[in-house]
Amino acid sequence: MSDIPKNCDSCGFFFNGGEIHCTNEDASPHLVIEDVNELPYLCPIKEDVLDTKRFRVKYRGEDFYLCVAEFEGKAWEVFVEHAITGKDELQFMMAGWDTATRFISRDLKREPLERTLRQLDKSSRQKNDLPAIIADKLRMWL
């Protein structure tokens, strides 16, 4: 795989043969890495301030706020918020939401949205389960 270039759509990084080259002025033009999968973590894009859409969703009788941050008009990261009380059940649900949204955010940065949606659709078992809720909101970016 090292002789197949891999690009970062956001900053201009591309990987070829163990060396990363960058077209972004703010980043080091040449970095040596061991694994092409490290590329998204080296992206110099500053993600501190992004436009975000916030959706109130119901899941298992609780209100959650699903936040989708966008970068250059595309879904970039997914977060979830809830005013957690001391209930163990909510802690369990938040752990599931956090895990799902972290992996989805990682996928959104690496793959086309259509691929992420296909995977969420394959994982969904019911109309209002976690993958279906997230996929429904992400479809706004198609």
Secondary structure, DSSP 8 states (H G I E B T S, - for coil): -TTS-EE-TTT--EEETTEEE---TTS-SEEE-S-GGGHHHH-----SS-EEEEEEEEETTEEEEEEEEEETTEEEEEEEE----S-HHHHHHHHHHHHHHHHHHHHHHHS-HHHHHHHHHHH--STTSHHHHHHHHHGGG-
